[in-house]
Amino acid sequence: MKTTTFDTIILSLFFFVVLTSSVAQAQRLHDDNTISWASSQNTIHISKRISLALEYQWRREGIFNSWQQSLARGGVQYHIKNGVSVLGGYAYVITYPFGDYPAGPYPVPEHRFFEQVAWNDTKGRFILSHRIRLEQRSLGKIDQKSADGDVKDWVYLNRIRYQMRLAYPLNHRTMTDKTWYMAAYDELFIGFGSNVNQNIFDQNRLGVIAGYQLNKLFRIEGGYLNQTVQQGALVGGKQVYQYNNGLVLNVYLTKPVKEKKSVETAKQ
């Protein structure tokens, strides 16, 4: 059978993809882990439009056995209208040695500033939520010769994150009081800037959860989380990919603005 120039190009591209894929796999280390994450996420309204967003993430290896990461985050949020909001704040993170190929034997501290915009779309009973977050990160560079893992320098990194979440109320048409719901989400993390090194693709998180909204003040949800992480540092000249799977549990608390009593009510 006669081979055309087009066929030759297609075959060449096919063998090139196969070859480069095989090389990439040979240069990649796989690290499979079980994780358990719990969080408390709190919204405290100062006014109708402005609120404080405070949260703590307790991230553990195994079934809440040992530390993976500790994250405390807070910021000021401005609620525009129709589910649109902007938020800016700061987070303090400690990442612990974790998995088969940790970056070092000591915990790594991180100072993180962030800005985000979030909005919602409703299609019938489906609620589609979007979130874009920019992060300016300063990671501690540990002195490996130090007995206590002292920080000798700081490395600056930029990262952008996009999350899309789809929720579906089960026993009501909308997310009202006493509503059970199902949800799924995916969040992609991309590093950029002069210090990004290996992990332009930083990580991806995929979750499937079930939840219950008691009222506008309290909501709880839990389910399955898949986290794929590309570590920034090479180990033995190879890229390290973590494939972390496990449980996630989130509690949401909201403190509304205290309503002012009218003059007529006060006189009664």
FIDOLO-463328 format. One record per residue: residue in one letter; x, y, z of N, C-alpha, C in turn. Coordinates in Angstrom, 2 decimals. Layout:
N
NODE;A;X;Y;Z;X;Y;Z;X;Y;Z .
...
REM end
This chain:
268
NODE;M;0.85;-1.19;0.00;0.00;0.00;0.00;0.89;1.24;0.00 .
NODE;K;0.58;2.19;-0.89;1.39;3.37;-1.03;1.15;4.33;0.13 .
NODE;T;2.24;4.84;0.69;2.14;5.76;1.81;2.28;7.18;1.32 .
NODE;T;1.31;8.02;1.60;1.35;9.42;1.19;2.15;10.24;2.20 .
NODE;T;2.46;11.46;1.80;3.18;12.37;2.70;2.37;12.65;3.95 .
NODE;F;1.04;12.78;3.80;0.16;13.02;4.95;0.20;11.86;5.92 .
NODE;D;0.15;10.61;5.38;0.23;9.42;6.23;1.54;9.38;6.99 .
NODE;T;2.62;9.76;6.33;3.94;9.75;6.97;3.99;10.73;8.13 .
NODE;I;3.39;11.91;7.92;3.37;12.92;8.99;2.56;12.42;10.19 .
NODE;I;1.39;11.81;9.92;0.54;11.31;11.00;1.25;10.21;11.78 .
NODE;L;1.90;9.28;11.06;2.63;8.20;11.73;3.79;8.74;12.55 .
NODE;S;4.48;9.73;12.01;5.61;10.32;12.73;5.14;10.99;14.01 .
NODE;L;4.01;11.73;13.91;3.46;12.37;15.10;3.03;11.34;16.13 .
NODE;F;2.43;10.24;15.68;1.97;9.19;16.59;3.15;8.59;17.36 .
NODE;F;4.21;8.22;16.63;5.37;7.62;17.29;6.08;8.63;18.19 .
NODE;F;6.04;9.93;17.80;6.65;10.96;18.64;5.90;11.07;19.97 .
NODE;V;4.54;11.07;19.92;3.73;11.15;21.14;3.98;9.94;22.03 .
NODE;V;4.02;8.75;21.43;4.26;7.53;22.20;5.62;7.57;22.86 .
NODE;L;6.63;8.01;22.10;8.00;8.06;22.64;8.11;9.05;23.78 .
NODE;T;7.59;10.29;23.56;7.70;11.31;24.61;6.88;10.93;25.83 .
NODE;S;5.73;10.28;25.63;4.92;9.83;26.76;5.66;8.78;27.57 .
NODE;S;6.36;7.86;26.89;7.12;6.82;27.59;8.27;7.43;28.37 .
NODE;V;8.94;8.42;27.78;10.04;9.09;28.48;9.53;9.83;29.70 .
NODE;A;8.38;10.51;29.53;7.80;11.26;30.65;7.44;10.33;31.80 .
NODE;Q;6.86;9.16;31.47;6.51;8.21;32.50;7.76;7.68;33.19 .
NODE;A;8.84;7.48;32.41;10.09;6.98;33.00;10.72;7.99;33.93 .
NODE;Q;10.45;9.30;33.69;11.04;10.36;34.50;10.09;10.82;35.60 .
NODE;R;9.05;10.08;35.87;8.06;10.49;36.85;7.97;9.47;37.98 .
NODE;L;7.96;9.97;39.22;7.79;9.12;40.39;6.36;9.26;40.89 .
NODE;H;5.71;8.13;41.15;4.33;8.12;41.63;4.31;7.90;43.14 .
NODE;D;3.47;8.67;43.81;3.36;8.59;45.27;1.88;8.56;45.63 .
NODE;D;1.36;7.40;46.03;-0.05;7.24;46.37;-0.24;7.33;47.88 .
NODE;N;-1.22;8.15;48.29;-1.45;8.37;49.72;-2.94;8.45;50.03 .
NODE;T;-3.26;8.16;51.29;-4.61;8.35;51.82;-4.62;9.61;52.67 .
NODE;I;-5.63;10.45;52.48;-5.70;11.72;53.22;-7.08;11.89;53.84 .
NODE;S;-7.15;12.80;54.83;-8.42;13.18;55.47;-8.34;14.68;55.76 .
NODE;W;-9.28;15.42;55.21;-9.30;16.87;55.39;-10.58;17.29;56.10 .
NODE;A;-10.45;18.19;57.08;-11.61;18.78;57.75;-11.41;20.29;57.80 .
NODE;S;-12.51;21.02;57.65;-12.40;22.48;57.66;-13.60;23.10;58.34 .
NODE;S;-13.35;24.28;58.93;-14.40;25.13;59.46;-14.33;26.45;58.70 .
NODE;Q;-15.42;26.81;58.01;-15.43;28.00;57.17;-16.54;28.92;57.65 .
NODE;N;-16.13;30.12;58.08;-17.03;31.00;58.80;-17.15;32.36;58.09 .
NODE;T;-18.38;32.82;57.96;-18.66;34.13;57.38;-19.34;34.99;58.43 .
NODE;I;-18.70;36.10;58.79;-19.22;37.00;59.81;-19.53;38.34;59.15 .
NODE;H;-20.81;38.65;59.04;-21.22;39.87;58.35;-21.05;41.08;59.27 .
NODE;I;-20.36;42.09;58.73;-20.23;43.37;59.41;-21.37;44.29;58.97 .
NODE;S;-21.73;44.18;57.71;-22.86;44.89;57.14;-23.50;44.00;56.09 .
NODE;K;-24.49;44.52;55.39;-25.16;43.72;54.37;-24.20;43.33;53.26 .
NODE;R;-23.25;44.20;52.93;-22.33;43.98;51.81;-20.96;43.46;52.23 .
NODE;I;-20.54;43.73;53.45;-19.18;43.41;53.88;-19.19;42.33;54.96 .
NODE;S;-18.29;41.37;54.82;-18.18;40.30;55.82;-16.73;39.90;55.99 .
NODE;L;-16.45;39.24;57.11;-15.15;38.62;57.36;-15.26;37.15;56.99 .
NODE;A;-14.28;36.64;56.25;-14.23;35.23;55.89;-13.07;34.59;56.63 .
NODE;L;-13.38;33.71;57.56;-12.37;33.08;58.42;-12.50;31.57;58.31 .
NODE;E;-11.37;30.90;58.12;-11.43;29.43;58.00;-10.16;28.78;58.53 .
NODE;Y;-10.32;27.52;58.92;-9.16;26.70;59.29;-9.29;25.34;58.62 .
NODE;Q;-8.20;24.89;57.99;-8.16;23.60;57.32;-7.21;22.68;58.10 .
NODE;W;-7.74;21.53;58.50;-6.99;20.51;59.26;-6.80;19.33;58.32 .
NODE;R;-5.61;19.23;57.74;-5.35;18.24;56.70;-4.39;17.18;57.23 .
NODE;R;-4.85;15.93;57.16;-4.11;14.84;57.80;-3.84;13.70;56.82 .
NODE;E;-2.82;12.92;57.14;-2.50;11.71;56.40;-3.25;10.53;57.00 .
NODE;G;-3.67;9.59;56.15;-4.43;8.45;56.63;-5.80;8.90;57.11 .
NODE;I;-6.37;8.18;58.05;-7.66;8.56;58.64;-7.38;9.44;59.85 .
NODE;F;-7.00;10.70;59.58;-6.66;11.68;60.61;-5.53;11.17;61.52 .
NODE;N;-4.51;10.55;60.90;-3.41;9.98;61.68;-2.32;10.99;61.99 .
NODE;S;-1.72;11.59;60.96;-0.59;12.50;61.16;-0.72;13.69;60.22 .
NODE;W;0.06;14.72;60.47;-0.09;15.97;59.75;0.29;15.84;58.27 .
NODE;Q;-0.52;16.47;57.42;-0.14;16.76;56.05;0.04;18.27;55.89 .
NODE;Q;-0.95;19.01;56.37;-0.88;20.47;56.23;-1.82;21.13;57.22 .
NODE;S;-1.40;22.31;57.71;-2.24;23.16;58.55;-2.41;24.49;57.83 .
NODE;L;-3.65;24.96;57.70;-3.91;26.20;56.95;-4.93;27.05;57.69 .
NODE;A;-4.53;28.27;58.03;-5.44;29.25;58.62;-5.54;30.43;57.65 .
NODE;R;-6.77;30.81;57.31;-6.96;31.83;56.28;-8.05;32.80;56.70 .
NODE;G;-7.84;34.07;56.39;-8.84;35.08;56.71;-8.80;36.22;55.72 .
NODE;G;-9.94;36.89;55.56;-9.98;38.01;54.63;-11.25;38.80;54.78 .
NODE;V;-11.34;39.86;53.99;-12.51;40.73;53.96;-13.21;40.52;52.62 .
NODE;Q;-14.51;40.28;52.68;-15.28;39.96;51.49;-16.34;41.04;51.24 .
NODE;Y;-16.47;41.40;49.96;-17.51;42.37;49.57;-18.51;41.66;48.67 .
NODE;H;-19.77;41.64;49.11;-20.83;40.98;48.37;-21.48;42.01;47.45 .
NODE;I;-21.36;41.81;46.15;-21.87;42.79;45.20;-23.38;42.59;45.05 .
NODE;K;-23.81;41.60;44.29;-25.22;41.23;44.18;-25.32;39.98;43.32 .
NODE;N;-26.47;39.31;43.42;-26.74;38.12;42.61;-25.65;37.05;42.74 .
NODE;G;-25.12;36.86;43.95;-24.14;35.81;44.18;-22.72;36.15;43.77 .
NODE;V;-22.46;37.40;43.38;-21.12;37.83;42.98;-20.42;38.46;44.19 .
NODE;S;-19.16;38.06;44.43;-18.41;38.62;45.55;-16.93;38.70;45.21 .
NODE;V;-16.22;39.60;45.90;-14.77;39.70;45.79;-14.21;39.58;47.20 .
NODE;L;-13.01;39.03;47.29;-12.41;38.74;48.59;-10.90;38.91;48.50 .
NODE;G;-10.32;39.49;49.53;-8.87;39.61;49.63;-8.44;39.29;51.04 .
NODE;G;-7.28;38.63;51.19;-6.85;38.28;52.54;-5.49;37.63;52.60 .
NODE;Y;-5.26;36.93;53.70;-3.96;36.35;54.03;-4.15;34.96;54.62 .
NODE;A;-3.20;34.07;54.34;-3.22;32.72;54.92;-1.83;32.36;55.43 .
NODE;Y;-1.82;31.64;56.54;-0.56;31.08;57.06;-0.66;29.57;56.98 .
NODE;V;0.31;28.97;56.29;0.28;27.54;55.98;1.55;26.87;56.49 .
NODE;I;1.40;25.67;57.04;2.55;24.82;57.38;2.36;23.49;56.66 .
NODE;T;3.28;23.15;55.78;3.24;21.88;55.05;4.27;20.93;55.66 .
NODE;Y;3.82;19.77;56.07;4.67;18.81;56.78;5.26;17.79;55.81 .
NODE;P;6.39;17.16;56.17;6.92;16.07;55.35;5.85;15.00;55.16 .
NODE;F;5.64;14.59;53.90;4.47;13.77;53.60;4.76;12.90;52.40 .
NODE;G;4.33;11.64;52.49;4.48;10.74;51.35;5.85;10.08;51.29 .
NODE;D;6.08;9.36;50.19;7.33;8.62;50.02;8.49;9.49;49.56 .
NODE;Y;8.18;10.68;49.01;9.23;11.55;48.47;9.07;12.98;48.99 .
NODE;P;9.20;13.19;50.29;9.05;14.55;50.83;10.22;15.44;50.39 .
NODE;A;9.95;16.76;50.33;10.99;17.70;49.91;12.11;17.80;50.93 .
NODE;G;11.83;17.45;52.18;12.84;17.49;53.23;12.26;16.96;54.53 .
NODE;P;13.08;16.89;55.58;12.61;16.30;56.84;11.87;17.26;57.75 .
NODE;Y;11.76;18.55;57.37;11.19;19.55;58.26;9.93;20.17;57.67 .
NODE;P;9.02;20.64;58.53;7.84;21.38;58.04;8.26;22.67;57.35 .
NODE;V;7.49;23.06;56.34;7.79;24.27;55.56;6.69;25.30;55.82 .
NODE;P;7.04;26.48;56.36;6.04;27.52;56.57;5.79;28.31;55.28 .
NODE;E;4.64;28.93;55.20;4.29;29.73;54.03;3.39;30.89;54.43 .
NODE;H;3.76;32.08;53.92;2.91;33.26;54.03;2.26;33.48;52.67 .
NODE;R;0.94;33.63;52.67;0.22;33.68;51.40;-0.82;34.80;51.42 .
NODE;F;-0.70;35.73;50.45;-1.72;36.74;50.22;-2.55;36.31;49.00 .
NODE;F;-3.82;36.66;49.00;-4.67;36.20;47.91;-5.79;37.21;47.61 .
NODE;E;-6.28;37.13;46.38;-7.43;37.91;45.92;-8.31;36.98;45.09 .
NODE;Q;-9.62;37.10;45.24;-10.49;36.20;44.49;-11.80;36.89;44.10 .
NODE;V;-12.41;36.34;43.06;-13.75;36.73;42.65;-14.56;35.45;42.50 .
NODE;A;-15.82;35.47;42.94;-16.69;34.29;42.88;-18.07;34.72;42.40 .
NODE;W;-18.73;33.83;41.67;-20.08;34.10;41.19;-20.83;32.80;40.99 .
NODE;N;-22.17;32.89;40.94;-23.03;31.72;40.81;-23.95;31.85;39.60 .
NODE;D;-24.27;30.71;39.01;-25.29;30.63;37.96;-26.29;29.55;38.38 .
NODE;T;-27.57;29.80;38.12;-28.61;28.82;38.43;-29.32;28.40;37.15 .
NODE;K;-29.36;27.09;36.91;-30.04;26.52;35.77;-31.03;25.47;36.28 .
NODE;G;-32.31;25.86;36.40;-33.28;24.96;36.99;-32.92;24.70;38.44 .
NODE;R;-32.75;23.43;38.81;-32.36;23.09;40.18;-30.85;23.06;40.35 .
NODE;F;-30.11;23.13;39.26;-28.65;23.09;39.34;-28.09;24.46;39.71 .
NODE;I;-27.09;24.45;40.61;-26.40;25.66;41.03;-24.94;25.52;40.62 .
NODE;L;-24.48;26.35;39.69;-23.12;26.30;39.19;-22.34;27.47;39.78 .
NODE;S;-21.28;27.15;40.54;-20.48;28.17;41.21;-19.08;28.21;40.59 .
NODE;H;-18.55;29.43;40.45;-17.21;29.64;39.90;-16.39;30.44;40.90 .
NODE;R;-15.08;30.14;40.94;-14.17;30.91;41.80;-12.81;31.00;41.13 .
NODE;I;-12.30;32.22;41.01;-10.94;32.45;40.51;-10.15;33.12;41.62 .
NODE;R;-8.99;32.55;41.95;-8.18;33.08;43.05;-6.72;33.25;42.60 .
NODE;L;-6.17;34.42;42.87;-4.75;34.70;42.66;-4.04;34.63;44.01 .
NODE;E;-2.84;34.02;44.03;-2.09;33.87;45.27;-0.65;34.33;45.09 .
NODE;Q;-0.19;35.10;46.07;1.22;35.50;46.14;1.82;34.80;47.35 .
NODE;R;2.73;33.86;47.09;3.18;32.93;48.13;4.67;33.14;48.45 .
NODE;S;4.99;33.13;49.74;6.37;33.15;50.20;6.61;31.87;51.00 .
NODE;L;7.39;30.95;50.42;7.66;29.65;51.05;9.02;29.68;51.72 .
NODE;G;9.06;29.13;52.93;10.31;29.08;53.66;11.29;28.10;53.04 .
NODE;K;12.52;28.54;52.85;13.60;27.66;52.38;14.37;27.19;53.61 .
NODE;I;14.27;25.89;53.90;14.78;25.33;55.15;16.28;25.07;55.06 .
NODE;D;16.98;25.42;56.13;18.39;25.08;56.26;18.48;23.61;56.68 .
NODE;Q;18.83;22.74;55.74;18.85;21.30;55.99;19.93;20.90;57.01 .
NODE;K;20.89;21.78;57.23;21.95;21.49;58.21;21.55;21.90;59.61 .
NODE;S;20.45;22.62;59.73;19.98;23.07;61.03;19.31;21.92;61.77 .
NODE;A;19.56;21.83;63.06;18.97;20.76;63.86;17.47;20.97;64.05 .
NODE;D;17.01;22.22;63.96;15.60;22.53;64.20;14.85;22.91;62.93 .
NODE;G;15.49;22.79;61.77;14.83;23.14;60.51;14.54;24.62;60.38 .
NODE;D;15.55;25.45;60.68;15.37;26.89;60.61;15.21;27.36;59.16 .
NODE;V;14.46;28.45;58.99;14.28;29.05;57.67;15.46;29.96;57.38 .
NODE;K;16.16;29.70;56.28;17.32;30.53;55.92;16.99;31.55;54.84 .
NODE;D;15.88;31.36;54.13;15.50;32.28;53.07;14.03;32.03;52.71 .
NODE;W;13.48;32.91;51.87;12.11;32.77;51.42;12.06;32.78;49.90 .
NODE;V;11.23;31.91;49.32;11.06;31.81;47.87;9.68;32.33;47.50 .
NODE;Y;9.64;33.29;46.56;8.38;33.89;46.15;7.81;33.17;44.94 .
NODE;L;6.50;32.82;45.01;5.81;32.12;43.92;4.45;32.74;43.66 .
NODE;N;4.01;32.69;42.41;2.66;33.11;42.04;1.85;31.88;41.64 .
NODE;R;0.55;31.94;41.91;-0.32;30.84;41.51;-1.72;31.38;41.24 .
NODE;I;-2.38;30.78;40.24;-3.77;31.09;39.95;-4.59;29.81;40.06 .
NODE;R;-5.80;29.92;40.61;-6.66;28.76;40.82;-8.05;29.06;40.25 .
NODE;Y;-8.63;28.03;39.64;-10.01;28.15;39.16;-10.79;26.93;39.63 .
NODE;Q;-11.91;27.19;40.31;-12.77;26.12;40.79;-14.17;26.26;40.19 .
NODE;M;-14.70;25.14;39.73;-16.08;25.07;39.27;-16.79;24.00;40.10 .
NODE;R;-17.95;24.36;40.61;-18.70;23.45;41.49;-20.17;23.41;41.03 .
NODE;L;-20.71;22.19;40.98;-22.10;21.98;40.58;-22.84;21.32;41.73 .
NODE;A;-23.91;21.96;42.21;-24.70;21.44;43.32;-26.14;21.21;42.86 .
NODE;Y;-26.78;20.21;43.50;-28.15;19.85;43.14;-28.94;19.53;44.40 .
NODE;P;-29.91;20.39;44.77;-30.74;20.10;45.96;-31.66;18.90;45.70 .
NODE;L;-31.80;18.05;46.69;-32.53;16.79;46.51;-33.99;16.88;46.93 .
NODE;N;-34.26;17.39;48.12;-35.63;17.36;48.63;-36.37;18.69;48.49 .
NODE;H;-35.71;19.70;47.94;-36.35;20.97;47.61;-35.85;21.43;46.25 .
NODE;R;-36.58;22.33;45.63;-36.16;22.83;44.32;-35.03;23.84;44.42 .
NODE;T;-34.87;24.46;45.59;-33.81;25.43;45.81;-33.11;25.10;47.12 .
NODE;M;-31.98;25.77;47.36;-31.23;25.57;48.60;-31.88;26.40;49.71 .
NODE;T;-32.92;25.84;50.31;-33.62;26.49;51.40;-33.32;25.76;52.71 .
NODE;D;-34.07;26.05;53.76;-33.85;25.38;55.04;-34.11;23.87;54.92 .
NODE;K;-33.33;23.10;55.67;-33.48;21.65;55.76;-33.41;20.98;54.38 .
NODE;T;-32.36;21.33;53.64;-32.18;20.81;52.29;-30.99;19.86;52.22 .
NODE;W;-31.24;18.65;51.72;-30.16;17.72;51.39;-29.73;18.00;49.95 .
NODE;Y;-28.43;17.86;49.69;-27.95;18.14;48.34;-26.73;17.28;48.01 .
NODE;M;-26.48;17.15;46.71;-25.27;16.53;46.19;-24.47;17.59;45.44 .
NODE;A;-23.15;17.42;45.41;-22.31;18.39;44.71;-21.05;17.71;44.21 .
NODE;A;-20.50;18.28;43.15;-19.22;17.85;42.60;-18.43;19.09;42.20 .
NODE;Y;-17.12;19.04;42.36;-16.31;20.21;42.01;-14.94;19.78;41.51 .
NODE;D;-14.33;20.68;40.76;-12.95;20.48;40.30;-12.23;21.82;40.40 .
NODE;E;-10.98;21.78;40.89;-10.19;23.00;41.02;-8.79;22.75;40.47 .
NODE;L;-8.38;23.61;39.53;-7.09;23.51;38.87;-6.17;24.62;39.38 .
NODE;F;-4.91;24.26;39.71;-3.91;25.20;40.21;-2.78;25.31;39.19 .
NODE;I;-2.45;26.54;38.78;-1.38;26.77;37.81;-0.39;27.77;38.40 .
NODE;G;0.90;27.40;38.42;1.94;28.30;38.89;2.49;29.12;37.73 .
NODE;F;2.94;30.34;38.03;3.54;31.17;37.00;4.55;32.13;37.65 .
NODE;G;5.39;32.73;36.81;6.40;33.65;37.32;7.80;33.08;37.22 .
NODE;S;8.78;33.86;37.63;10.18;33.51;37.43;10.63;32.31;38.26 .
NODE;N;9.99;32.02;39.38;10.43;30.93;40.26;9.57;29.68;40.17 .
NODE;V;8.79;29.53;39.11;7.82;28.44;39.06;8.49;27.07;38.94 .
NODE;N;9.69;26.96;38.32;10.44;25.70;38.19;9.63;24.62;37.49 .
NODE;Q;9.51;23.44;38.12;8.92;22.27;37.47;7.39;22.34;37.39 .
NODE;N;6.78;22.91;38.42;5.33;22.72;38.54;4.53;23.92;38.07 .
NODE;I;4.54;24.16;36.75;3.57;25.08;36.17;2.18;24.51;36.45 .
NODE;F;2.00;23.21;36.15;0.84;22.51;36.69;1.17;22.19;38.13 .
NODE;D;0.45;22.84;39.05;0.74;22.68;40.47;-0.05;21.52;41.07 .
NODE;Q;-1.36;21.56;40.88;-2.19;20.46;41.39;-3.61;20.57;40.84 .
NODE;N;-4.38;19.51;41.08;-5.80;19.49;40.73;-6.56;18.77;41.84 .
NODE;R;-7.73;19.30;42.18;-8.57;18.69;43.21;-9.94;18.39;42.63 .
NODE;L;-10.38;17.17;42.82;-11.69;16.72;42.35;-12.45;16.13;43.53 .
NODE;G;-13.68;16.60;43.75;-14.45;16.13;44.89;-15.88;15.81;44.53 .
NODE;V;-16.44;14.81;45.23;-17.85;14.45;45.12;-18.39;14.35;46.55 .
NODE;I;-19.42;15.13;46.87;-19.85;15.25;48.26;-21.37;15.23;48.39 .
NODE;A;-21.82;14.94;49.61;-23.22;15.06;50.00;-23.29;16.04;51.16 .
NODE;G;-24.36;16.84;51.20;-24.43;17.86;52.24;-25.83;18.09;52.75 .
NODE;Y;-25.91;18.85;53.85;-27.19;19.20;54.46;-27.13;20.65;54.90 .
NODE;Q;-28.07;21.45;54.42;-28.18;22.84;54.85;-29.33;22.95;55.83 .
NODE;L;-29.00;23.17;57.09;-30.04;23.32;58.11;-30.82;24.61;57.90 .
NODE;N;-30.07;25.69;57.70;-30.65;27.01;57.43;-29.55;27.90;56.85 .
NODE;K;-29.80;29.20;56.78;-28.80;30.11;56.21;-27.58;30.27;57.11 .
NODE;L;-27.67;29.76;58.33;-26.58;29.93;59.29;-25.67;28.71;59.39 .
NODE;F;-26.15;27.53;59.00;-25.36;26.31;59.22;-25.52;25.34;58.05 .
NODE;R;-24.36;24.83;57.59;-24.35;23.83;56.53;-23.17;22.89;56.76 .
NODE;I;-23.36;21.59;56.50;-22.30;20.61;56.67;-22.29;19.68;55.47 .
NODE;E;-21.09;19.25;55.06;-20.98;18.36;53.91;-19.74;17.49;54.04 .
NODE;G;-19.78;16.32;53.40;-18.64;15.41;53.43;-18.67;14.48;52.24 .
NODE;G;-17.50;13.93;51.91;-17.46;13.02;50.77;-16.05;12.62;50.41 .
NODE;Y;-15.82;12.48;49.10;-14.57;11.94;48.56;-13.77;13.06;47.90 .
NODE;L;-12.44;13.04;48.13;-11.53;14.01;47.53;-10.38;13.30;46.84 .
NODE;N;-10.10;13.71;45.60;-8.92;13.26;44.86;-8.03;14.46;44.61 .
NODE;Q;-6.78;14.38;45.07;-5.82;15.47;44.90;-4.60;14.95;44.14 .
NODE;T;-4.29;15.58;43.01;-3.09;15.26;42.24;-2.14;16.44;42.35 .
NODE;V;-0.93;16.21;42.84;0.04;17.27;43.10;1.34;16.97;42.39 .
NODE;Q;1.87;17.97;41.68;3.22;17.88;41.16;4.14;18.68;42.07 .
NODE;Q;5.10;18.00;42.70;6.01;18.69;43.60;6.95;19.59;42.82 .
NODE;G;7.34;20.71;43.45;8.20;21.67;42.77;9.63;21.19;42.61 .
NODE;A;10.11;20.40;43.56;11.51;19.96;43.52;11.62;18.56;42.92 .
NODE;L;12.67;18.34;42.13;12.94;17.02;41.58;13.56;16.13;42.66 .
NODE;V;13.32;14.84;42.55;13.93;13.85;43.44;14.70;12.88;42.56 .
NODE;G;16.02;12.90;42.69;16.85;12.04;41.84;16.71;12.39;40.37 .
NODE;G;16.47;13.68;40.08;16.31;14.11;38.71;14.96;13.79;38.10 .
NODE;K;14.00;13.32;38.91;12.69;12.94;38.40;11.59;13.78;39.04 .
NODE;Q;10.52;14.03;38.29;9.36;14.72;38.82;8.58;13.79;39.74 .
NODE;V;8.04;14.36;40.81;7.24;13.58;41.77;5.78;14.01;41.66 .
NODE;Y;4.91;13.04;41.41;3.47;13.28;41.38;2.83;12.54;42.55 .
NODE;Q;2.13;13.30;43.40;1.36;12.70;44.48;-0.08;12.47;44.01 .
NODE;Y;-0.59;11.29;44.30;-1.99;10.95;44.02;-2.64;10.64;45.35 .
NODE;N;-3.32;11.65;45.91;-3.89;11.56;47.25;-5.40;11.40;47.16 .
NODE;N;-5.92;10.40;47.86;-7.35;10.12;47.85;-7.84;9.93;49.28 .
NODE;G;-9.04;10.44;49.56;-9.55;10.25;50.92;-10.83;10.99;51.20 .
NODE;L;-10.97;11.39;52.46;-12.21;11.98;52.97;-12.08;13.49;53.08 .
NODE;V;-13.20;14.17;52.90;-13.25;15.61;53.14;-14.52;15.92;53.93 .
NODE;L;-14.39;16.79;54.93;-15.52;17.20;55.77;-15.46;18.71;55.96 .
NODE;N;-16.53;19.41;55.58;-16.58;20.87;55.68;-17.79;21.31;56.50 .
NODE;V;-17.57;22.27;57.38;-18.63;22.87;58.17;-18.64;24.37;57.84 .
NODE;Y;-19.83;24.89;57.49;-19.99;26.30;57.13;-20.89;26.99;58.15 .
NODE;L;-20.38;28.06;58.73;-21.14;28.84;59.71;-21.24;30.28;59.23 .
NODE;T;-22.42;30.87;59.36;-22.64;32.25;58.94;-23.28;33.04;60.07 .
NODE;K;-22.68;34.19;60.37;-23.26;35.10;61.36;-23.80;36.32;60.61 .
NODE;P;-25.11;36.49;60.55;-25.68;37.60;59.79;-25.56;38.92;60.53 .
NODE;V;-25.91;39.97;59.82;-25.94;41.30;60.44;-27.07;41.34;61.47 .
NODE;K;-26.78;41.90;62.63;-27.81;42.02;63.65;-28.83;43.06;63.23 .
NODE;E;-30.08;42.64;63.15;-31.13;43.54;62.71;-31.45;44.58;63.79 .
NODE;K;-31.59;45.84;63.34;-31.92;46.91;64.27;-33.44;46.95;64.49 .
NODE;K;-33.79;47.10;65.75;-35.21;47.19;66.09;-35.74;48.55;65.69 .
NODE;S;-36.90;48.55;65.14;-37.54;49.81;64.76;-37.95;50.58;66.01 .
NODE;V;-38.22;51.89;65.84;-38.63;52.73;66.97;-39.93;52.24;67.56 .
NODE;E;-40.85;51.80;66.66;-42.15;51.33;67.14;-41.99;50.07;67.97 .
NODE;T;-41.09;49.18;67.53;-40.88;47.94;68.27;-40.24;48.22;69.61 .
NODE;A;-39.31;49.18;69.65;-38.61;49.50;70.87;-39.54;50.09;71.93 .
NODE;K;-40.59;50.80;71.47;-41.52;51.42;72.42;-42.49;50.43;73.02 .
NODE;Q;-42.66;49.27;72.41;-43.64;48.30;72.89;-43.17;47.61;74.15 .
REM end
